[in-house]
């Protein structure tokens, strides 16, 4: 399972189960999003969505549970990025810039 797959899953849900709209929001292709969704479902060995033909028509019980956990995971990823960003800013502020006379001229 990849974070990208969870991101795509949430984009599908957040765009009304519309894979094309999710792909546009993610600046990627619809076939790429569909493929990652298929790979995720195959890995988990469970259907996340109710399908009507090629369209997604609803979310399965397992899908609701996976989506809920995916949201928590992606929130944690964002929190990790925030921590790293804060430490980067703190560390870069602690490095004074010094120049030798030869660098100034």
N, CA, C and O atoms as a GROMACS GRO file, in nm:
protein
  420
    1UNK      N    1   0.085  -0.117   0.000
    1UNK     CA    2   0.000   0.000   0.000
    1UNK      C    3   0.090   0.124   0.000
    1UNK      O    4   0.188   0.132   0.074
    2UNK      N    5   0.054   0.218  -0.083
    2UNK     CA    6   0.132   0.341  -0.097
    2UNK      C    7   0.049   0.461  -0.052
    2UNK      O    8  -0.074   0.462  -0.062
    3UNK      N    9   0.120   0.561  -0.001
    3UNK     CA   10   0.050   0.684   0.038
    3UNK      C   11  -0.023   0.745  -0.080
    3UNK      O   12  -0.132   0.801  -0.065
    4UNK      N   13   0.036   0.734  -0.199
    4UNK     CA   14  -0.028   0.788  -0.319
    4UNK      C   15  -0.165   0.723  -0.340
    4UNK      O   16  -0.261   0.790  -0.378
    5UNK      N   17  -0.175   0.594  -0.315
    5UNK     CA   18  -0.302   0.525  -0.332
    5UNK      C   19  -0.407   0.578  -0.233
    5UNK      O   20  -0.523   0.594  -0.268
    6UNK      N   21  -0.364   0.603  -0.111
    6UNK     CA   22  -0.457   0.658  -0.012
    6UNK      C   23  -0.499   0.799  -0.050
    6UNK      O   24  -0.615   0.837  -0.033
    7UNK      N   25  -0.404   0.876  -0.102
    7UNK     CA   26  -0.435   1.012  -0.148
    7UNK      C   27  -0.538   1.008  -0.261
    7UNK      O   28  -0.632   1.086  -0.263
    8UNK      N   29  -0.520   0.917  -0.354
    8UNK     CA   30  -0.613   0.902  -0.466
    8UNK      C   31  -0.749   0.857  -0.415
    8UNK      O   32  -0.852   0.907  -0.460
    9UNK      N   33  -0.750   0.763  -0.322
    9UNK     CA   34  -0.875   0.715  -0.264
    9UNK      C   35  -0.954   0.830  -0.203
    9UNK      O   36  -1.074   0.844  -0.228
   10UNK      N   37  -0.887   0.912  -0.125
   10UNK     CA   38  -0.956   1.025  -0.061
   10UNK      C   39  -1.001   1.128  -0.164
   10UNK      O   40  -1.107   1.189  -0.148
   11UNK      N   41  -0.923   1.148  -0.267
   11UNK     CA   42  -0.963   1.243  -0.372
   11UNK      C   43  -1.089   1.195  -0.443
   11UNK      O   44  -1.176   1.275  -0.477
   12UNK      N   45  -1.099   1.065  -0.465
   12UNK     CA   46  -1.219   1.009  -0.528
   12UNK      C   47  -1.341   1.037  -0.439
   12UNK      O   48  -1.444   1.083  -0.488
   13UNK      N   49  -1.328   1.009  -0.311
   13UNK     CA   50  -1.439   1.030  -0.217
   13UNK      C   51  -1.474   1.179  -0.209
   13UNK      O   52  -1.592   1.216  -0.212
   14UNK      N   53  -1.372   1.263  -0.200
   14UNK     CA   54  -1.395   1.407  -0.185
   14UNK      C   55  -1.450   1.472  -0.312
   14UNK      O   56  -1.496   1.586  -0.308
   15UNK      N   57  -1.444   1.399  -0.423
   15UNK     CA   58  -1.498   1.450  -0.549
   15UNK      C   59  -1.623   1.374  -0.591
   15UNK      O   60  -1.648   1.353  -0.710
   16UNK      N   61  -1.699   1.332  -0.493
   16UNK     CA   62  -1.828   1.270  -0.520
   16UNK      C   63  -1.821   1.139  -0.595
   16UNK      O   64  -1.910   1.108  -0.675
   17UNK      N   65  -1.717   1.062  -0.571
   17UNK     CA   66  -1.693   0.932  -0.636
   17UNK      C   67  -1.670   0.946  -0.786
   17UNK      O   68  -1.690   0.852  -0.863
   18UNK      N   69  -1.627   1.063  -0.827
   18UNK     CA   70  -1.600   1.090  -0.968
   18UNK      C   71  -1.448   1.082  -0.990
   18UNK      O   72  -1.373   1.170  -0.948
   19UNK      N   73  -1.405   0.974  -1.056
   19UNK     CA   74  -1.262   0.951  -1.076
   19UNK      C   75  -1.202   1.056  -1.168
   19UNK      O   76  -1.088   1.099  -1.146
   20UNK      N   77  -1.275   1.098  -1.268
   20UNK     CA   78  -1.224   1.202  -1.359
   20UNK      C   79  -1.200   1.333  -1.284
   20UNK      O   80  -1.096   1.396  -1.301
   21UNK      N   81  -1.295   1.373  -1.201
   21UNK     CA   82  -1.279   1.496  -1.122
   21UNK      C   83  -1.163   1.482  -1.023
   21UNK      O   84  -1.087   1.576  -1.002
   22UNK      N   85  -1.149   1.363  -0.964
   22UNK     CA   86  -1.038   1.339  -0.871
   22UNK      C   87  -0.905   1.351  -0.944
   22UNK      O   88  -0.811   1.411  -0.892
   23UNK      N   89  -0.897   1.295  -1.063
   23UNK     CA   90  -0.774   1.302  -1.142
   23UNK      C   91  -0.739   1.447  -1.176
   23UNK      O   92  -0.623   1.487  -1.168
   24UNK      N   93  -0.839   1.525  -1.213
   24UNK     CA   94  -0.815   1.666  -1.244
   24UNK      C   95  -0.765   1.741  -1.121
   24UNK      O   96  -0.674   1.822  -1.130
   25UNK      N   97  -0.824   1.713  -1.008
   25UNK     CA   98  -0.783   1.779  -0.883
   25UNK      C   99  -0.639   1.741  -0.846
   25UNK      O  100  -0.566   1.821  -0.788
   26UNK      N  101  -0.601   1.618  -0.880
   26UNK     CA  102  -0.466   1.568  -0.848
   26UNK      C  103  -0.366   1.598  -0.959
   26UNK      O  104  -0.248   1.564  -0.946
   27UNK      N  105  -0.411   1.661  -1.065
   27UNK     CA  106  -0.325   1.691  -1.181
   27UNK      C  107  -0.260   1.565  -1.237
   27UNK      O  108  -0.140   1.561  -1.264
   28UNK      N  109  -0.342   1.463  -1.253
   28UNK     CA  110  -0.295   1.338  -1.310
   28UNK      C  111  -0.402   1.283  -1.403
   28UNK      O  112  -0.504   1.348  -1.426
   29UNK      N  113  -0.381   1.165  -1.455
   29UNK     CA  114  -0.474   1.108  -1.552
   29UNK      C  115  -0.579   1.020  -1.485
   29UNK      O  116  -0.554   0.960  -1.380
   30UNK      N  117  -0.694   1.014  -1.545
   30UNK     CA  118  -0.801   0.929  -1.495
   30UNK      C  119  -0.760   0.781  -1.496
   30UNK      O  120  -0.786   0.711  -1.399
   31UNK      N  121  -0.697   0.732  -1.604
   31UNK     CA  122  -0.655   0.592  -1.601
   31UNK      C  123  -0.554   0.561  -1.490
   31UNK      O  124  -0.555   0.452  -1.433
   32UNK      N  125  -0.469   0.658  -1.459
   32UNK     CA  126  -0.373   0.638  -1.351
   32UNK      C  127  -0.441   0.624  -1.215
   32UNK      O  128  -0.403   0.540  -1.134
   33UNK      N  129  -0.541   0.707  -1.191
   33UNK     CA  130  -0.617   0.700  -1.066
   33UNK      C  131  -0.693   0.567  -1.059
   33UNK      O  132  -0.693   0.501  -0.955
   34UNK      N  133  -0.756   0.530  -1.168
   34UNK     CA  134  -0.830   0.403  -1.171
   34UNK      C  135  -0.738   0.284  -1.144
   34UNK      O  136  -0.773   0.192  -1.071
   35UNK      N  137  -0.621   0.289  -1.204
   35UNK     CA  138  -0.525   0.179  -1.186
   35UNK      C  139  -0.480   0.169  -1.041
   35UNK      O  140  -0.473   0.059  -0.985
   36UNK      N  141  -0.450   0.282  -0.979
   36UNK     CA  142  -0.406   0.280  -0.839
   36UNK      C  143  -0.517   0.232  -0.746
   36UNK      O  144  -0.491   0.160  -0.650
   37UNK      N  145  -0.641   0.270  -0.775
   37UNK     CA  146  -0.754   0.222  -0.697
   37UNK      C  147  -0.766   0.070  -0.711
   37UNK      O  148  -0.786   0.000  -0.612
   38UNK      N  149  -0.754   0.021  -0.833
   38UNK     CA  150  -0.762  -0.123  -0.856
   38UNK      C  151  -0.651  -0.196  -0.782
   38UNK      O  152  -0.675  -0.300  -0.720
   39UNK      N  153  -0.528  -0.143  -0.787
   39UNK     CA  154  -0.416  -0.206  -0.717
   39UNK      C  155  -0.439  -0.207  -0.566
   39UNK      O  156  -0.406  -0.305  -0.499
   40UNK      N  157  -0.494  -0.099  -0.512
   40UNK     CA  158  -0.522  -0.092  -0.369
   40UNK      C  159  -0.627  -0.197  -0.330
   40UNK      O  160  -0.610  -0.268  -0.232
   41UNK      N  161  -0.733  -0.205  -0.408
   41UNK     CA  162  -0.837  -0.304  -0.378
   41UNK      C  163  -0.783  -0.446  -0.390
   41UNK      O  164  -0.819  -0.534  -0.311
   42UNK      N  165  -0.697  -0.470  -0.487
   42UNK     CA  166  -0.638  -0.603  -0.502
   42UNK      C  167  -0.548  -0.637  -0.384
   42UNK      O  168  -0.552  -0.748  -0.332
   43UNK      N  169  -0.469  -0.541  -0.340
   43UNK     CA  170  -0.380  -0.565  -0.227
   43UNK      C  171  -0.460  -0.592  -0.100
   43UNK      O  172  -0.427  -0.683  -0.023
   44UNK      N  173  -0.564  -0.514  -0.078
   44UNK     CA  174  -0.647  -0.530   0.041
   44UNK      C  175  -0.743  -0.649   0.030
   44UNK      O  176  -0.797  -0.696   0.130
   45UNK      N  177  -0.763  -0.695  -0.092
   45UNK     CA  178  -0.856  -0.805  -0.123
   45UNK      C  179  -0.998  -0.774  -0.077
   45UNK      O  180  -1.068  -0.858  -0.021
   46UNK      N  181  -1.037  -0.649  -0.104
   46UNK     CA  182  -1.172  -0.605  -0.069
   46UNK      C  183  -1.215  -0.494  -0.163
   46UNK      O  184  -1.132  -0.412  -0.205
   47UNK      N  185  -1.342  -0.490  -0.196
   47UNK     CA  186  -1.396  -0.380  -0.276
   47UNK      C  187  -1.424  -0.262  -0.184
   47UNK      O  188  -1.485  -0.277  -0.078
   48UNK      N  189  -1.379  -0.146  -0.225
   48UNK     CA  190  -1.400  -0.025  -0.146
   48UNK      C  191  -1.525   0.051  -0.191
   48UNK      O  192  -1.584   0.128  -0.115
   49UNK      N  193  -1.564   0.027  -0.315
   49UNK     CA  194  -1.678   0.100  -0.373
   49UNK      C  195  -1.779   0.004  -0.434
   49UNK      O  196  -1.744  -0.105  -0.479
   50UNK      N  197  -1.905   0.047  -0.433
   50UNK     CA  198  -2.011  -0.021  -0.506
   50UNK      C  199  -2.005   0.033  -0.647
   50UNK      O  200  -2.002   0.155  -0.667
   51UNK      N  201  -2.005  -0.055  -0.744
   51UNK     CA  202  -1.994  -0.012  -0.883
   51UNK      C  203  -2.122  -0.041  -0.959
   51UNK      O  204  -2.191  -0.140  -0.935
   52UNK      N  205  -2.152   0.050  -1.052
   52UNK     CA  206  -2.261   0.030  -1.146
   52UNK      C  207  -2.199   0.050  -1.283
   52UNK      O  208  -2.178   0.164  -1.326
   53UNK      N  209  -2.169  -0.060  -1.350
   53UNK     CA  210  -2.093  -0.051  -1.474
   53UNK      C  211  -1.952  -0.006  -1.441
   53UNK      O  212  -1.885  -0.066  -1.357
   54UNK      N  213  -1.907   0.099  -1.507
   54UNK     CA  214  -1.774   0.153  -1.480
   54UNK      C  215  -1.777   0.266  -1.377
   54UNK      O  216  -1.673   0.316  -1.337
   55UNK      N  217  -1.897   0.306  -1.336
   55UNK     CA  218  -1.911   0.417  -1.242
   55UNK      C  219  -1.910   0.368  -1.098
   55UNK      O  220  -1.952   0.256  -1.068
   56UNK      N  221  -1.863   0.454  -1.010
   56UNK     CA  222  -1.869   0.426  -0.867
   56UNK      C  223  -2.002   0.479  -0.817
   56UNK      O  224  -2.037   0.595  -0.838
   57UNK      N  225  -2.076   0.392  -0.751
   57UNK     CA  226  -2.213   0.425  -0.712
   57UNK      C  227  -2.230   0.441  -0.561
   57UNK      O  228  -2.334   0.488  -0.515
   58UNK      N  229  -2.129   0.402  -0.484
   58UNK     CA  230  -2.138   0.410  -0.340
   58UNK      C  231  -2.012   0.355  -0.276
   58UNK      O  232  -1.920   0.310  -0.346
   59UNK      N  233  -2.008   0.358  -0.145
   59UNK     CA  234  -1.893   0.310  -0.069
   59UNK      C  235  -1.937   0.187   0.010
   59UNK      O  236  -2.042   0.188   0.073
   60UNK      N  237  -1.856   0.082   0.006
   60UNK     CA  238  -1.887  -0.038   0.081
   60UNK      C  239  -1.861  -0.015   0.230
   60UNK      O  240  -1.801   0.085   0.269
   61UNK      N  241  -1.905  -0.108   0.313
   61UNK     CA  242  -1.879  -0.100   0.456
   61UNK      C  243  -1.728  -0.100   0.480
   61UNK      O  244  -1.677  -0.019   0.557
   62UNK      N  245  -1.658  -0.190   0.415
   62UNK     CA  246  -1.511  -0.194   0.428
   62UNK      C  247  -1.451  -0.064   0.376
   62UNK      O  248  -1.355  -0.013   0.434
   63UNK      N  249  -1.507  -0.012   0.269
   63UNK     CA  250  -1.459   0.114   0.213
   63UNK      C  251  -1.468   0.228   0.313
   63UNK      O  252  -1.374   0.307   0.324
   64UNK      N  253  -1.578   0.236   0.385
   64UNK     CA  254  -1.594   0.342   0.486
   64UNK      C  255  -1.485   0.330   0.593
   64UNK      O  256  -1.429   0.431   0.636
   65UNK      N  257  -1.456   0.208   0.634
   65UNK     CA  258  -1.354   0.188   0.737
   65UNK      C  259  -1.215   0.223   0.686
   65UNK      O  260  -1.136   0.286   0.757
   66UNK      N  261  -1.184   0.183   0.563
   66UNK     CA  262  -1.054   0.214   0.504
   66UNK      C  263  -1.040   0.364   0.483
   66UNK      O  264  -0.934   0.420   0.510
   67UNK      N  265  -1.145   0.428   0.434
   67UNK     CA  266  -1.142   0.574   0.410
   67UNK      C  267  -1.118   0.648   0.541
   67UNK      O  268  -1.039   0.742   0.546
   68UNK      N  269  -1.185   0.605   0.647
   68UNK     CA  270  -1.166   0.669   0.777
   68UNK      C  271  -1.021   0.659   0.823
   68UNK      O  272  -0.964   0.757   0.871
   69UNK      N  273  -0.962   0.543   0.808
   69UNK     CA  274  -0.822   0.525   0.848
   69UNK      C  275  -0.727   0.598   0.754
   69UNK      O  276  -0.624   0.649   0.797
   70UNK      N  277  -0.761   0.602   0.626
   70UNK     CA  278  -0.678   0.675   0.530
   70UNK      C  279  -0.673   0.823   0.565
   70UNK      O  280  -0.568   0.887   0.552
   71UNK      N  281  -0.785   0.877   0.608
   71UNK     CA  282  -0.787   1.019   0.649
   71UNK      C  283  -0.694   1.042   0.769
   71UNK      O  284  -0.622   1.141   0.775
   72UNK      N  285  -0.697   0.950   0.865
   72UNK     CA  286  -0.608   0.961   0.981
   72UNK      C  287  -0.461   0.953   0.939
   72UNK      O  288  -0.378   1.030   0.986
   73UNK      N  289  -0.431   0.861   0.850
   73UNK     CA  290  -0.294   0.844   0.803
   73UNK      C  291  -0.246   0.969   0.730
   73UNK      O  292  -0.135   1.016   0.754
   74UNK      N  293  -0.328   1.022   0.642
   74UNK     CA  294  -0.288   1.140   0.565
   74UNK      C  295  -0.275   1.262   0.657
   74UNK      O  296  -0.193   1.350   0.631
   75UNK      N  297  -0.355   1.268   0.762
   75UNK     CA  298  -0.341   1.376   0.861
   75UNK      C  299  -0.207   1.362   0.934
   75UNK      O  300  -0.139   1.462   0.957
   76UNK      N  301  -0.170   1.242   0.969
   76UNK     CA  302  -0.041   1.218   1.034
   76UNK      C  303   0.074   1.254   0.941
   76UNK      O  304   0.174   1.311   0.986
   77UNK      N  305   0.062   1.223   0.814
   77UNK     CA  306   0.165   1.259   0.716
   77UNK      C  307   0.181   1.411   0.712
   77UNK      O  308   0.293   1.462   0.711
   78UNK      N  309   0.071   1.481   0.711
   78UNK     CA  310   0.075   1.628   0.710
   78UNK      C  311   0.139   1.680   0.839
   78UNK      O  312   0.217   1.775   0.836
   79UNK      N  313   0.105   1.618   0.951
   79UNK     CA  314   0.164   1.659   1.079
   79UNK      C  315   0.316   1.636   1.079
   79UNK      O  316   0.391   1.719   1.131
   80UNK      N  317   0.360   1.526   1.021
   80UNK     CA  318   0.504   1.498   1.011
   80UNK      C  319   0.572   1.605   0.926
   80UNK      O  320   0.680   1.653   0.960
   81UNK      N  321   0.509   1.641   0.816
   81UNK     CA  322   0.565   1.747   0.731
   81UNK      C  323   0.574   1.879   0.806
   81UNK      O  324   0.671   1.952   0.792
   82UNK      N  325   0.472   1.909   0.886
   82UNK     CA  326   0.473   2.032   0.965
   82UNK      C  327   0.587   2.032   1.066
   82UNK      O  328   0.656   2.133   1.082
   83UNK      N  329   0.607   1.919   1.132
   83UNK     CA  330   0.717   1.907   1.229
   83UNK      C  331   0.851   1.927   1.158
   83UNK      O  332   0.936   2.002   1.206
   84UNK      N  333   0.869   1.861   1.046
   84UNK     CA  334   0.994   1.873   0.971
   84UNK      C  335   1.016   2.016   0.925
   84UNK      O  336   1.127   2.068   0.932
   85UNK      N  337   0.911   2.080   0.878
   85UNK     CA  338   0.922   2.218   0.831
   85UNK      C  339   0.961   2.311   0.945
   85UNK      O  340   1.046   2.399   0.928
   86UNK      N  341   0.900   2.291   1.060
   86UNK     CA  342   0.931   2.374   1.176
   86UNK      C  343   1.076   2.356   1.218
   86UNK      O  344   1.145   2.453   1.249
   87UNK      N  345   1.124   2.232   1.219
   87UNK     CA  346   1.263   2.207   1.256
   87UNK      C  347   1.359   2.263   1.154
   87UNK      O  348   1.467   2.312   1.189
   88UNK      N  349   1.322   2.257   1.028
   88UNK     CA  350   1.407   2.315   0.923
   88UNK      C  351   1.419   2.465   0.944
   88UNK      O  352   1.528   2.522   0.935
   89UNK      N  353   1.305   2.530   0.973
   89UNK     CA  354   1.307   2.675   0.995
   89UNK      C  355   1.389   2.708   1.119
   89UNK      O  356   1.466   2.804   1.118
   90UNK      N  357   1.374   2.631   1.226
   90UNK     CA  358   1.448   2.655   1.349
   90UNK      C  359   1.598   2.636   1.326
   90UNK      O  360   1.679   2.717   1.372
   91UNK      N  361   1.634   2.530   1.256
   91UNK     CA  362   1.775   2.502   1.232
   91UNK      C  363   1.839   2.605   1.140
   91UNK      O  364   1.953   2.646   1.163
   92UNK      N  365   1.767   2.647   1.037
   92UNK     CA  366   1.825   2.745   0.945
   92UNK      C  367   1.840   2.881   1.013
   92UNK      O  368   1.927   2.960   0.975
   93UNK      N  369   1.758   2.909   1.112
   93UNK     CA  370   1.770   3.035   1.186
   93UNK      C  371   1.890   3.033   1.281
   93UNK      O  372   1.939   3.138   1.322
   94UNK      N  373   1.936   2.914   1.316
   94UNK     CA  374   2.048   2.900   1.410
   94UNK      C  375   2.185   2.900   1.343
   94UNK      O  376   2.286   2.891   1.412
   95UNK      N  377   2.189   2.910   1.213
   95UNK     CA  378   2.316   2.910   1.142
   95UNK      C  379   2.346   3.052   1.097
   95UNK      O  380   2.292   3.098   0.996
   96UNK      N  381   2.432   3.121   1.170
   96UNK     CA  382   2.463   3.258   1.130
   96UNK      C  383   2.545   3.258   1.000
   96UNK      O  384   2.625   3.168   0.975
   97UNK      N  385   2.524   3.358   0.922
   97UNK     CA  386   2.598   3.375   0.799
   97UNK      C  387   2.724   3.454   0.830
   97UNK      O  388   2.717   3.564   0.885
   98UNK      N  389   2.837   3.399   0.797
   98UNK     CA  390   2.963   3.470   0.820
   98UNK      C  391   3.042   3.474   0.691
   98UNK      O  392   3.036   3.381   0.611
   99UNK      N  393   3.114   3.580   0.672
   99UNK     CA  394   3.193   3.596   0.550
   99UNK      C  395   3.333   3.641   0.588
   99UNK      O  396   3.353   3.718   0.682
  100UNK      N  397   3.427   3.591   0.514
  100UNK     CA  398   3.563   3.636   0.533
  100UNK      C  399   3.585   3.758   0.445
  100UNK      O  400   3.511   3.777   0.349
  101UNK      N  401   3.683   3.840   0.473
  101UNK     CA  402   3.707   3.960   0.391
  101UNK      C  403   3.725   3.929   0.243
  101UNK      O  404   3.686   4.010   0.158
  102UNK      N  405   3.782   3.814   0.209
  102UNK     CA  406   3.802   3.782   0.068
  102UNK      C  407   3.670   3.755  -0.003
  102UNK      O  408   3.660   3.774  -0.124
  103UNK      N  409   3.566   3.709   0.071
  103UNK     CA  410   3.434   3.682   0.011
  103UNK      C  411   3.357   3.812  -0.012
  103UNK      O  412   3.269   3.817  -0.098
  104UNK      N  413   3.388   3.914   0.063
  104UNK     CA  414   3.313   4.039   0.054
  104UNK      C  415   3.351   4.116  -0.072
  104UNK      O  416   3.264   4.177  -0.136
  105UNK      N  417   3.477   4.115  -0.107
  105UNK     CA  418   3.521   4.196  -0.221
  105UNK      C  419   3.495   4.132  -0.353
  105UNK      O  420   3.527   4.190  -0.457
   0.00000   0.00000   0.00000
